[in-house]
Amino acid sequence: MPHNSPRMANEIRKTDKPIQIAPKPAVALEDRKLLDRPTREATLQSESWRVLRITSEFVTGFEHLADVYPAVSIFGSARTMLSNIYYDAAVRTAELIGRAGFAIITGGGPGIMEAANKGAKQAGALSIGCNIELPFEQEVNGYLDKSMTFRYFFVRKTMFVKYSEAFVTFPGGFGTLDELFGALVLIQTKKISDFPVILYGSEYWGGMVDWLRKMVLTANNITQEDVDAIHVVDDPERVRDIVVEYHEKAVRENATKV
């Protein structure tokens, strides 16, 4: 195997000591402070300082993920139980992707996130969690090599996109849908390229994709190209194959640009 292969890169990195960036104490959630309408007591100075905190969070994320390549982000519900069929599917999917030479990035919490990080660990791949401050406690799972907790959703989502070669989305709720459609918007607007979005579970996602075709596409609010960017699969091996295919294509295209 070439010395600069994805697998070799991750084998080198997994020897690093785990990095844990704990959430900082806060009186109220920073996201809420940012998005709430300012009170009379709020001043321009306090808002300016908040911008600096946001910048600091971006810098921290960039510094701790700068050497992560290649990687795949895996999303899904934090409520998925160990007994759920999608939990085992997420473990297997992440393990296969990890053995193909990719790091695994999740939201760092329980459910599907835990399953994906577990699969990464079983593959000996770099396992990363990007947690988020919430009004209720969400503890990081026990399968992480690198972990950080973000105050701002938009900073966290930037990390998912910036350091990933693909999105794999298991069944989930509003948070999962937010991450899914955020990625689709970036693809539609050409902010990112060669970026597969894979939905695992045709039984769960099939109705939504049919609705996109029958209603949204028919109304000319999206294009056929937009729909074709979505891959619906039921097989972990197929997920791995799509990820590897897109990554190898991107590497070839980048090589021709040099």
C-alpha angles and dihedrals in degrees: 000000000000115000092239097050120131091245093053091047092054092045088057094047097047089070090067116108113258114268117214121186106187123207115264119240112264134180091216135003112282092220089058093047090052097047101038117098107262117255123224088263092059112099134195088247093058091049090050091053089052089057088056090052090051090050090049091053091052091050092049092051093047092049095051097043099038094103095046109113135177104013142157126212117222120197136184144123121318086211096065109121127221089249093056116108090229091059092062091042090054092050091051094044094051091045092054093046090047092051088051088063104266130127116230121231123191139157087268097235136107131291117034090359091058091046093052093048089048090054090050090052092050089053093048089241126141108274117205133184126195104191127188134217109249135177086248121050117264110184120205115251123248099248102077132119093181125025134174133169119220128205096203126057093209092054091049093049090051089058092051092054100036096055101035134091093194144003119233111191123195123188112299146138137254095320092051091046090050091054092044097051091040088060092045091053091052090051093046092051092045093242087132130023137200089021116144119207110203124192113201114210120039091201090059101036102029096088093051093049091047089052091051090053098042100039114017098036093041089053089054091240091126133019133241087252089059091053092045089058088072119083117194113197141166100194128078092211090056090052090054092048093052092048093049093045094053093044094050090048091052091049091052092048093048090050091057090053094058 
